[in-house]
C-alpha cells in the first residue's frame, strides 16, 4: 500500500533514515520529486503549500547551522550556474517559492532532507538523510552575496527555518511520553562531569539507539576508534557506544549526525565525556590525564565513509582547554 504524502512526518519513516538516492527519498513520499529542492502538495483548501525541502549545496546563499537554516528559494535551472550562483533575481510567483511562503503563513512545518553536497558538518557522506521537522520563522526578499554577470544585484526569496523541539521529532506516543517525563525529572548525571551528555541522549538510549550512531557502530564493527578494543559478548556480538564529540542539548547543542559521532568502547566514551582525552585537528589523540591498564592509539582510527569534522574536535578540545587544570 502506497504511503500518503502529508504535511509533517511520514508514518514509518523515522528521523535519521538514510536514502542512497534521491529517487528513494521520493519513493518514501518524503519529497515530491527527485530533482527539485522544494516539494509541495495541495492543502485542505486546494492551495499549494510546501511539505519538504532538500539541502544539498544548491545555492551559495544557503546557511546551515543544524538547528537554524537560512534557505534560498528556487529558480529555473537555466537561471543559475553550476556553482549555485544566480544569474538573475528570483520571483515569488515561481511555483516552488509560491508554495513555501504560505507554509510560513499557515504555520506548517516542513521536512528537511540533507544531501551529501551540503555543509560537511551535518551532511551524510554519500547519501541523503531525513533530519526531521523545521518551522519557517521568517520570509523576506534579500540581496544575494553575489551580483549577476552584468554586475546588477540579485534578489532572492529567503526563508529562515528553526528545528522543532525534540518532542516533535519523534513519531510515537510512547516516545513523546518518555521524553516529557524525563523533561520533568530534569538532568541527574550519574557522576559529576563538566561535559555532561544531554537529556536527549538518555531518552534515545531508553527507546532506541540513534540511527546515525548505529550506522557508525556498524561501520567499525564495534571497534573503538580511540583504543582499538573490540568487546564481544558470549554470543559473539560486539558491544560499542556511539559518542557525540560535541554533545547534544544544552549548553553545547551538538547535532546528531555522523561527523559528530565516534564509535567507542565504554571506557573511552567516559574518557571523552570527562575530558581525559581530546583530539587535534589532525585527529591525533591527546591524553589529558594519566591512564592505567589501557593504551590509547596515537591517532583516531577513521574508516572510509566517515568524515569526522574538525569543527567538533576543535569544540571539544577548546572547551576542555578552557576549563584548565586536570580533567575530572
Beta strands, then each sheet from edge to edge (+ up, - down):
strand 1: 18-19
strand 2: 38-42
strand 3: 48-55
strand 4: 63-64
strand 5: 68-72
strand 6: 110-115
strand 7: 128-143
strand 8: 155-163
strand 9: 231-232
strand 10: 238-239
strand 11: 241-244
strand 12: 261-264
strand 13: 277-279
strand 14: 285-287
sheet 1: 1+ 7- 6+ 3+ 2-
sheet 2: 1+ 7- 8+ 5- 4+
sheet 3: 9+ 10-
sheet 4: 11+ 12-
sheet 5: 13+ 14-
end
